[in-house]
Structure formats: structure tokens, C-alpha cells
Amino acid sequence: MEAQTPYLRLLAAGSNARGQLANGSDDDSHTFKECRFRGCIEGMLPLNTLRILQLATGANHTLVLLELGDGRTELWGCGDGRKGQLGPEYMEQLTEFTPISTPLYKTYASQGYTCCLIAAAWETSYLVLKLPSRPDVVISMGSNDFGALGVGTKHATATPAVVSFDHLTIEGRSIKPSGLVVESIVAGPRHVVLHVRTVLNNEHTLIGWGLARHGQLGDTKVVNYDRPYIISLGVSPDPVQTCSLGLQHTVVCHQSGRTTAFGSNKKGQLHRMDSWERVRQVGCTWNGTYLLRDDDENTLLSTGSNAHGQLGRESQVEENEVTVGPVEFTSHDGKLPSLKFFACGSEHVMTVISPYGSSDMEIWGWGWNEHGNLGLDHTDDVPKPIKIWPAGGGHALDGRIARVWAGNGTSWILSQI
């Protein structure tokens, strides 16, 4: 008897003013509801979808990059399109996921390029297209506030554009765009950072643009960069493992496990960031920083703003004194769970854990919950981690946890049935 092929469901909760949860409405959802994909059976992803490679959220729009069984990828989007962040085809709002394409995207696709990476700033979207033996292509579309498009002009345009790197130099040597490989692209609300590698000598470099006045792109001499700018960190000897961006700060985790952070420290979000080793994942809320340690307990450290309980612990000291400490997970037997993965939203955090001694997977979350983005059927902030899934009751979900994401007042669960 042939085994039944598992299928995927994407569920979302939280802010939905422009339909960014893709549940067919524009009302906030205080519980997790299934996302809709245009032309698909309700509650299901497009036929032949193997997985969601990436999910990226802006202020009120969402992008998902799907991997299909035939090796192709597809870009789908929903929510606010008024600034062109969903491409020129959709300049209003979409309340269900819809295939996203543009004439520029189609031109490269006809040459064999594939969309491999995506990111979203406040009202701007980014695509990275790749084709073996050809240079990577970065496309930006949407709002140009603070130079978010990276195209060297302060004027807004709804027309997607290719970001140029022709002007960049390293130690006086010109960077040949044909020799640049984009390893990752990450966006905060107002700035974007790329981890790139040069093909010729395998040098690793961070490149960014957008709002810069708080030092989130490495210096404070310029208010914003409207073209790509090399962030002078000397990362090549210890390349980037992961990178995360807050509202006004940037945190880098190197392959050695050490961290580098720069930008605003007004909320203590950079506190002691240069003193940690054995870190395997970093994450940023708008005004906080989180480090997942590579230790026996998989400790998750937090620092920064705790205005909505987003640090996940009660051990704050005096009001104006910054502390770094572990997020306080609790269980009925007092034993610490094993933390597998975490995702930072604007001011809330979602984690995937296994209870002590169990192979089961659970989702726990905490922090800002004004839009019901923790899916708990209320809008009160949650100061310490609480189990979100499986939760029982009317909004219990079936299936195995495949992935979680957290956005701007939104949370997302991918489950496999």
C-alpha cells in the first residue's frame, strides 16, 4: 500500500490590518488560523510544495518563498501593496497569498534564474536571484524611505529595480559584481544587510544600506545610505554564520561562535554583546537582542527593552540598569526543555522546544501581544514563556511542527499533517 504523502498547513495570528495574515479578511486574529493560497484547496499550500524556504514580513505585507517538488521555487505574497512592495501588479491589498511576479523578475526567470532568498523591510521587498556561472541579482521593490531600495536615488518608485554594486571597493580594489555571491540577506524595519562572498578570493563581506544614523550600518557619519555600503568589520577571517536586525541595531554571529553588535544601545540591546562565545543563533526584536548558546542547556540569553515582557524573565534589577540573563522557561517538573529554534518578532519571541526527556515538539512564546499575535485568544502581554502549541481547546492545531516565524505583530506556524 502506498504511503500517504504528508501535506503542509501554514497558520498565522496577530495584526492583519491590510490582510497580511492571508486568512481572507483584514481583521486581527487572536488565534491561529489557516492561511489561504489563491487557487488552492482551503487550508493547503500549493500542490507539490515541499517546504517553505523563507517567510518575510514587512509592516503590513508578507512574502513566502516555496520550494516545489520539481526543484523550482515560487514567490507568493499578501497584504499591503500600495507602495509597490508586492510588485506593480498588486498596488492595493491582498487578503490571501497570491503568486508574485514582475516584468523584471520574468526577464531573469526566462534566462534560467531562480529566486533563492527574500527579505522585507517596513514597506520594501528584496529578492535574490541565482543562476550557476552567472552573477547573483538583487531586486528591490516598494518604498524608498531612508534609501531602502538601495538604488542611489531618494525618489520613490513603484518599479522594481536591480541593486548595483559596481561602485564598491575593498582596500582600494574594485569589487566585480560578477564575482559576488549573496550568502544571505536580512532586513530590519529601516535597514538591510547582505552577507556576500567574493568568488575570486573567497573573501566574506557585509554590505548594507538604508537608515544608518544610529550606527546600525557600522558608523554614524551618515544619516542613511541610499546605495550599498561596505560595513567595515573585517569578517573574512571569521565569516558570518547568522545575522539579525532590530529597529536601530545589528547583531552578527560568526562561525567561531562569537558575536559582533553595532548600532543603538539606548535600550541596552548591545549590552555585553562582545563578551559571548559558543553562540549558534542570534535574534533581534526592535529593541532587544537574543543569543542561543551552544551549551548543554541550549541557554537563550536576552537583553534590551522589557517594556512588554519581551525578555522572557523577571530577574530585572533597578529600572535603568541593563542586565543580560537567560529566558526563564518553566515546566511542571522543574526541568529545562531543549530549545531547538527561536524567532524574534517586533517585540515578541516564538520558540520551538522539546520537553525534558521527550522527542515531542512544542511552541512557546512571550512578549508583546497587543494584536493577539501569540495566538492565545487574548491581547494581554505575556512576560514569561508560555506554551502556545499544542494548546488544547477550540484553537488546537494538528500535525508536526515544521517551522515557526515571528513578524511585526504576527506569528506563523508551519505544520505537517
DRENVEX-142529 format. One record per atom (N, C-alpha, C, CB): x, y, z. Coordinates in steps of 0.05 Angstrom, whole numbers, plus 5000, padded with zeros to 4 digits. Glycine has a CB too. Example, Ala and Ser with C-alpha at 12.3 -4.5 7.8 and 13.67 -1.06 7.14 Angstrom:
526448865156 524649105156 526449345156 522649115181 525749555142 527349795143 525850015157 528249885114 
This chain:
501749765000 500050005000 501850255000 498150005025 501250434983 502850674980 502450865004 502250814954 504650965016 504451145038 503151415030 507151195051 501551525047 500251775041 502352005043 497851835060 502352175023 504252395023 503352605043 504452524995 505152685062 504452895081 503953155067 506552915103 502253325079 501853585068 502253795089 499053615055 502654045080 503454265097 501154455101 505854415086 500954565125 499054785131 500555015143 496754685150 499955255134 501155495146 498955645161 502355675124 499555705186 497555845203 498856105214 496755665227 497156305219 498156565227 496256685247 498556745203 497356855264 495857015284 497057285286 495756865312 495257485295 496357745301 495157965284 499257745298 496858165279 496058415265 495358345236 498358625265 493058465226 492158385200 490758625185 490158155202 491558865191 490159105181 490059115151 491559355192 491959005137 491959005108 491858725095 494459155098 491058535111 490758255101 493258105101 489658275073 495258185117 497958055116 497957775128 499958235130 495857695141 495757415151 494657225130 493957405176 493657325108 492657155086 490456965094 494956995074 488757055112 486556885121 483856965108 486256875151 483957145088 481557225074 480157465086 479657005074 481257585107 480057825119 482158025125 478557745146 481358255136 483358455145 482858525175 483158705128 481758335190 481358355219 483658215233 478658245227 484558325255 486558195271 485557915280 487358355296 487357725282 486657455291 488057395317 487357245269 486557335338 487657285364 488256985368 485857385386 487556825349 488256535349 489456475322 485756365355 490756245320 492056165295 489956065276 494155945300 489956185252 488156105231 489656025206 486156325224 488455845190 489855755166 490055975145 488355515154 492355985133 492856175111 491656065085 495856235108 490756245068 489656175042 491656235020 486956315038 491756055001 493356094977 491456084953 495555864975 491556304938 489756334916 489756094897 490356594900 487355994891 487055774872 487655504884 488855814850 488055484911 488755234924 486455144942 491355264940 486454894949 484554784968 484854934994 484854474972 482655015007 482855175031 484455035053 480055245041 486255175065 487955055086 490354915076 486254865102 490754895050 493054755039 494854945023 492154515022 497454875023 499355025006 499054924977 502254985016 500255074958 500054984930 501054694926 501755174913 499754564908 500454284901 503454254896 498754184878 504554044906 507353974901 509354144917 507953994872 508354294937 510154454954 511554264974 508654674969 514254274974 515854114992 516254255019 518554044980 516754515018 517254665042 517154965036 519954585055 517055115058 517355405056 520255465062 515455555075 521655565042 524455635045 524855875064 525755685018 523256085059 523356325075 520656455077 525456515063 520156595099 517856765103 518857025113 515756635122 518057245101 519057515108 516657705111 521057625087 516757875132 514558045138 515458335139 513157975164 513858515127 514258805129 512258915149 513958945102 511659175147 509759295165 507059165162 509559595160 506159135138 503459025132 503458845108 501459245130 505758735100 505758545078 507558305085 506858685052 506958085071 508357825077 509157695051 506557635093 511657595050 512657435028 513257155037 515157575015 512656955020 513556685025 514956575000 511156495034 517156435004 518556304982 518256004985 521656384982 516855884965 516255604966 518255444949 513455554956 518955204959 520455014943 518554794933 522854884960 518554754907 516754554895 518254294890 515554664870 516754084885 517853824882 519553794857 515653624880 519253964837 520853944813 523354114815 519154024789 523954224838 526354384842 526054674838 528454284824 523754764828 523255044824 522455184850 520955094803 522655444851 521655604873 519455784863 523955764887 517655864881 515556054874 515356254896 512855904870 514956504888 514656724907 511656794909 516256974899 510556794933 507756874938 507757104958 506056634948 505757274956 505557494975 502757574982 507057734963 502357725003 499757825011 500058085027 498257605027 497858205033 497858445050 497958705033 500158435068 499258905044 499359175033 501159185009 500159375054 500059284986 501759314962 501859594952 500659134940 500959784968 500560064959 503160204952 499160224979 505460114963 508060244957 509560084936 509660264982 508259874924 509659714904 511259484916 511459884888 510859424942 512459214955 511658934947 512259244985 509358914933 508458654922 508758654892 505558594930 510158854881 510558874852 508359054840 510558604839 508759144816 506859334803 504159214796 508159444778 503958954796 501358824790 499358864812 501758524786 500258884837 498458894860 499059134877 498758634877 497759354871 498259614884 496159674905 498359834864 494459494912 492459534934 493159334956 489559494924 491259164964 491858964984 490858694976 490559045011 492158494985 491458214980 490958075007 493658064964 488657945010 487957815035 488457515034 485157875043 489657425012 490557145011 493157144995 488456954997 494856935000 497356924985 496856884955 499056684996 498357044940 498057054911 500857034898 496557314902 501156894876 503756884862 504657164855 503656714837 507157224861 508357494856 510357464834 509657604882 509957634814 511957654792 511957934782 511257444770 514058014768 514258274756 515658234729 515858474774 515258424711 516758404685 519758364689 516258654668 520958504709 523758474713 524458194723 524758684734 522858094741 523257824752 522957614729 521257754774 520957654712 520457474690 522757474670 517857544676 523957704666 526257724647 528457544656 527158014644 529157564682 531257394693 530457094694 532157494720 527957044700 527056774701 527256634674 524156754711 526756794653 526856684626 529756604618 525856884605 531656724633 534456654628 535356414645 536256894634 533656324662 534256094679 534756164708 536655964669 534556414716 534956504743 532656394761 535056804745 533356344787 531456244807 531556434831 532055954815 529256494842 529256654867 529956474890 526356784872 532156544904 533256364925 533156494953 536156304919 533056754955 532956894980 530957124979 535756994989 529657185002 527857415003 528257555030 524957324999 527457805031 527357955056 525358175053 530258075063 524458295075 522558515075 523158715096 519658405079 523358965088 523559185107 520759295112 525459415096 520459545122 517859645130 515859635107 518159925141 516459755085 514759745062 516359685036 513160015059 518459535039 520159465016 520759175016 522859635018 520959054992 521558774989 524158734974 519258624975 525558504980 528058444967 528058154958 530458494986 529058114933 529357844922 532157804913 527357804898 533257564918 535957494907 535557264888 537957414931 536357314863 536157124841 538857004835 534957244816 538956744830 541456604825 541256424801 542256434850 543556404787 543856224764 546756134764 543056364737 547355874764 550155784764 551755904741 550255484762 554155994748 556056114729 555256394721 556355944705 553156504732 552356784727 552256944753 549556794713 552657204751 552657364776 549857364790 553457654770 549857374816 547357394831 546157664826 547857354861 543457674827 541957914821 540257984846 540157884796 540458224856 538758324878 536758524867 540458444901 534158464871 531958634863 530658754887 529958484845 530159014887 528659144908 526159274896 530359364923 523959284913 521459404903 519859504927 519859204886 518559734923 516859844944 517760124952 516859664968 517460184978 518160444988 521160504988 517060475017 521860754984 524660834984 525361005008 525360974958 523760995029 524361145054 527061075064 522161095075 528661275071 531361245082 533261095062 531261095108 532561105036 534260975016 533860675016 537061035021 531560575024 531160285028 531460125002 528360235039 531060244979 531260094954 534260044947 529960254931 536060214957 538860174951 539660234923 539659894957 538160404909 538760454881 539860734876 536160424865 540660874897 542161124894 540461364887 544061094872 537861354894 536161594890 534361614914 534561564864 533461854920 531661904942 528761894933 532362164956 528361874907 525661874897 524261604900 525661964867 521661614905 520161364907 519461274879 517561414924 519261014876 518460894850 517160624856 520860864831 515060574841 513660314844 514860104825 510660344838 516860174810 518059994791 520359844804 519060144766 520259574805 522459424816 525159484801 521959124814 527359474816 529959554805 532059354814 530659844813 534159334798 536459174805 538459344821 537959054779 539259244844 541159394861 543959354850 541059294891 545459574846 548159554834 550259564856 548559784814 552459404852 554759404870 557259504856 555159124881 556959624832 559159694815 561059904829 558159814789 559960064847 561560284858 563260194882 559660504867 562859954892 564159864917 567159794913 562659634929 568759854933 571559774933 572359674960 573360014925 574259484961 575359384986 578359434985 574759074990 579259605004 582159675005 583159774978 583859425014 581459944966 582160074941 581759904916 584960144941 580959644920 580559464898 577559464891 581559184904 576859484866 574059484858 572959194861 573759574829 570559184871 569158934873 567758884846 567058924896 568158654835 566858584810 564158454817 568558404792 561958584810 559358464817 558958184806 557158644806 560358124783 560057854772 561357644790 561357854744 563057744808 564357554826 563257554854 567257604827 560857664858 559657674885 557557464888 558457954890 557657314910 555657114917 554157214942 556856834921 551557244940 550057334963 549357084980 547457484955 550557075004 550156845022 547556875038 552456805041 546857125045 544457175060 543657465057 544757105090 541057525061 540057795061 538057815084 538757875034 538458015101 536758055125 535858345126 538157975151 533358395132 532458675134 531158725161 530458735111 531658965172 530159065194 528059255183 532059205215 526659395200 524659585190 525759795171 523259715213 528259895177 529260115162 532060075150 529360355179 533259845153 535859795141 536159505133 538259875160 537959445115 538359175104 541259115103 537059155076 541958855108 544758765109 544958505092 545758725138 546958505074 547658265059 550358155068 547658325029 550457895071 552957755074 553757645047 552757515095 555957755036 556857675009 559657555010 556857914990 560157394990 562857264987 563857314959 562656954993 566457384957 567657424931 568557154920 569957624932 567957104895 568756844883 571756824879 567356814855 573057044872 575857034865 577656954888 576657304855 577257084912 579057014934 577556924959 580757254941 574956864956 573356764978 573256945002 574456494986 573357204998 573157395020 570257435027 574457665012 569757455054 567057505063 566757795072 566357315087 564457915064 564058195070 561158245076 564858375045 560558435094 557858525099 557358785083 557358565129 555058795070 554259035054 551459115064 554358975024 551059375067 548459465076 547659725064 548359485106 545059795068 544060065061 541560125077 543560085030 540560365074 538260455090 539060635112 536760215101 537360655133 537860835156 540460755170 535560825175 542160965176 544860905186 545561075210 546860945165 543961275217 544961475236 545461375264 542861695238 544361145271 544861025298 547360835298 542460875308 548660815275 550960635273 550260355266 552360635299 547760305258 546960035251 548159925226 543960025249 549560095210 551060005187 554060045192 550160155162 554860075217 557660075223 558860345230 559159965201 557560575222 558560835230 556161025232 560660945210 556661255245 554561445249 554861705234 554361515279 556761705214 557361955200 555262025180 560061925185 553561845172 551561885151 548861815161 552261725125 546761975155 544061925164 542961665152 542162165157 543361645126 542561395113 544161355087 539561385107 544461105079 545761045054 543660955034 547960815058 543561085010 541661014990 542760834969 540461264977 545360754973 546660554956 548160354974 548560684935 548760114965 550259924981 552860044992 550759674965 553459975016 555760085031 557059855045 554860305051 559759835044 561259625057 561459675087 563959585044 560459495103 560659515132 563459415140 558359365146 565159585151 567959515156 568259375182 569659775156 567859105181 568158945205 570458745203 565558795210 571558715179 573658515176 572658235182 576058585194 570458155170 569157905177 570457665163 566257915171 572157715144 573157495127 574657285143 574957605106 576457355163 577757145178 575856975195 579857275196 573557085202 571556945218 568757005206 571657025248 568056855185 565656925169 563156925186 565456735146 561057045174 558457065187 557056805186 556757285173 555956725209 554256485210 551256575207 554656335237 550356755224 547656865221 547857165228 545756715240 545757305220 545657595225 542757665230 546757755200 542257855248 539557945254 539458245259 538457795279 537258365251 537058665252 534658745269 536758775224 535158945286 532959065301 532159325288 533759115330 530859495303 529959745292 532259935287 527959885311 534259935305 536560115303 539159975309 536260355321 539259705308 541759565314 542059315298 541859495344 544459215296 545158985280 546858795297 546659055254 546358535296 547858335311 548758115292 546258225335 551358045294 552557845277 553557615294 554757965259 552957365286 554157135298 556157015278 551956915306 558656995287 560756895270 560956595271 563457015277 562356475252 562556185251 563956075275 563956095226 565656235288 567056145312 565256145337 569456335317 562856265335 561056275357 561156535373 561656055376 562956715365 562956985378 560957165364 565857105377 560357385377 558357575366 559557855363 555857585384 558558005344 559158285340 556558435338 560958325314 556358665351 553958825350 554559125347 552258775376 552859265333 553259555329 550659685324 555259605305 550559945329 548060105327 547260225354 545859925317 544760275357 543760405381 543860215405 540860495377 544660325428 544660175453 542860315474 547460155465 540960475463 539260635481 537660465500 537460805464 536860225491 535260045508 536959825520 532959935492 539559845517 541359625527 541459385509 540359535554 540659425483 540559195465 543359105456 538959265441 545459255461 548159175454 549759095479 549659395439 548559095502 549959045527 551458785527 547959055550 554058795531 555858565533 555858385509 555158405557 555158495486 554958325462 557658225452 553658485440 559858365461 562558275452 563858085471 564358525448 562357995491 563557825512 562757525510 562957925539 561157455490 560057185489 561457015468 557057195484 561756765474 562656565456 560756325456 565556465463 561156145438 559455905436 556555975431 559755725461 556156175413 553456255406 552856125379 553156565405 550456015375 549855885349 547556025335 549155595354 546056195348 543956355334 543556615349 541356195333 543156825333 542457095345 539757185334 544757295339 538457345349 535857455340 535457735352 533557275347 533957895338 533358165348 530358225346 534858375331 529258325368 526758475367 527458755359 525158455394 525558935359 526159215352 528259335371 523659385352 527959275396 529759405416 530959195435 528159605432 531358955426 532558745443 534358555427 530358595457 535958405441 537758215429 537657945443 540658315428 537757725428 537457455439 539657285428 534657335433 540957125445 543156955438 542556665447 545857045449 542656475428 542356195435 545056075438 540656045413 545755995463 548355885468 548555595460 549055915498 550955525452 551555245444 552655105469 553555225420 550955075490 551754935514 549854705520 551855135538 550254565542 548654335548 545654405552 549654195573 545054645561 542354725566 541054875543 542154895591 542654935521 541655105500 540455365511 539554945483 542055495527 541055735541 540455955521 543155835561 538156085525 537356325509 537656565526 534456295498 539656745519 540156985534 538557215522 543157045535 537757405538 536357645527 537257895541 533257605532 537258115526 537958375536 536458585520 540958425536 536058825532 534759045518 532159115531 534258965489 530359225516 527759325526 526059095537 526259475505 524759145560 522958945571 520259075576 524158825597 519559275561 517159435565 514659255563 516959665546 514759045547 512458865543 513058585552 511558875513 515058545569 515758275578 517258115557 513258135585 518358255537 519558105515 522257975522 519958295492 523458035545 525957905553 525357625565 527458065574 522857565571 522057305580 523157225607 522957105560 523557415624 524557355651 523857585670 527657315650 523857515696 523157715716 525557835731 521257585736 527857735724 530257805740 531458065731 532257585738 529858265726 530858535720 531658665747 528658705706 533758815746 534658955770 533459245770 537758965773 535059435779 534059715780 533059805753 536159905791 531159985753 529660065729 531460145706 527860295736 533560295711 535260395689 537760235685 535960685694 538060015699 540459845696 539959615678 541459755724 541659575659 541359365639 542459105649 542659445612 541058885644 542058625651 541958435627 540458505674 543758245626 543558025607 543057775624 546257995590 541057615616 540457375631 538857185615 538857445656 538656935625 537256725610 534156765611 537956455620 532856705589 529956695588 529056465607 528856645559 526956525622 526156335643 523956155634 525356495668 524655915624 522755715617 522055555643 523855525595 519555485646 518655325669 517155085658 516955495688 517154875674 515654635667 514554515693 517354425652 512754335691 511454215715 513354065732 509154035706 515553955720 517453805736 519953965742 518253555721 520054225734 522254395741 524754345724 523054355769 524554175704 526854115687 526854275661 526953805680 529154375653 529354545630 528754395604 532054675629 527254515586 526854385560 529254435542 524354505546 529354285520 531454325500 530454515479 532354045487 531754745475 530854945456 532154885429 531655225466 530454855409 531354785382 531755025364 529354595369 530055225367 530055445348 528355675360 528855365320 529055925353 527356145362 527156345339 528556275387 525056505340 524556715320 523556965335 522456625299 524757195328 524157445340 522257605322 526657605346 520057705334 518357895320 519058175329 515457835326 517258365324 517758645330 518358675360 515358825323 516658565377 517258565406 516158315420 516058825419 516158095406 515457835418 517257615406 512457765413 517257385420 519057175412 517556905411 521457155431 518156745391 516956475388 519256275389 515356445362 518956055403 520955845404 519755575399 522355855432 521455395389 520855115386 522554955406 521255005356 521254805424 522654665445 521754375446 522254805472 523454205459 522653935466 522753925497 524553725454 520553835510 520553805539 522853615547 517853705549 523753645571 525953475581 525353175578 526553545611 527153035565 526852745563 524752655542 526052625588 523852845525 521852785505 522752855477 519152925512 521752725458 522252795430 520052955418 522752545413 517953015434 515653175424 516653465420 513353165444 515253595402 515953885397 513654055406 516553925366 514354285418 512354475427 513154755419 511854455458 511254935417 511855215411 511155375436 510255315387 513155535446 512755715468 513255995459 514555635493 511956195472 512456465464 511956655487 510656545441 512656915483 512357115503 512757395491 514357065527 512057595507 512557875499 510058025492 514457875476 510358225474 508258405465 506058245451 509358625447 503558295459 501358135448 498858305442 500557915468 499258555436 497058745432 495158655409 498159025425 496258525389 494558445367 493758145369 496058495340 494258025392 493657735394 495657565379 490857675384 498057675375 499957535358 501257285370 502157725351 500657235396 501556985408 499456765405 502257025437 497156835393 495156635387 493856515411 496456415371 493756655433 492656555458 489756645463 494356645481 488556765443 485756855445 485357085466 483956625452 487457245470 487257485486 489457675476 487557425516 489457925486 491358125477 493058245499 489858355463 493258095521 495058175543 497958095537 494058055570 499758265545 502658195542 503257955560 504458435550 505257795551 505957555566 508857575574 505557295548 509457615600 512157675610 514057445611 512057805636 513057195611 514856965612 513856755593 514956845641 515656575584 514856375563 512356215572 517156195557 510556175553 508256015557 507755835533 505756195563 506755595538 506355415516 504055515499 505755125526 504555525473 502555615454 501355385438 503855825434 503055195432 502054965415 503554715423 502555025385 502254485426 499354455424 497954565449 498554155421 495754705446 494554855468 491954735478 494155135460 490654555462 488054455470 485954665465 488054365499 483454605470 481354795466 480654825437 482155065478 479155035431 478055075404 480055145383 476055295405 482455245391 484355315370 486755135369 485255605374 486454885379 488554685378 489154615349 487954435394 491654565342 492454505315 493454225314 494554705304 493154095291 494253825287 496853835272 492153645273 498353625273 500653595257 503353645271 500453785234 505453575258 508153615269 509153885262 510053395258 510454015281 511554285276 513854265256 512554415303 513654415235 515854425215 517554675218 514654405187 516254905225 517755155228 516055365240 518855245200 517255565253 515755805263 517256055253 515555795294 515656265250 516756535244 515256735262 516456605213 516556965266 515257185280 515757445265 516357205309 513657605262 513857855246 513058095262 512157835222 512158295248 511358555261 508558525272 511458785240 508358425297 505758375309 504458125297 504058605307 505957945285 504857705273 506557465281 504657725243 505257225281 506656975286 505656765266 506156875316 507456575259 506856395238 507756115246 508156485212 506055905240 506755635246 506355475220 505055515269 508455325212 508255135190 508054855202 510655155170 505854715197 505554445208 505254245185 503054435227 506154005191 505953785172 504053575182 508753665167 502053525165 499953325172 500653055162 497153415161 
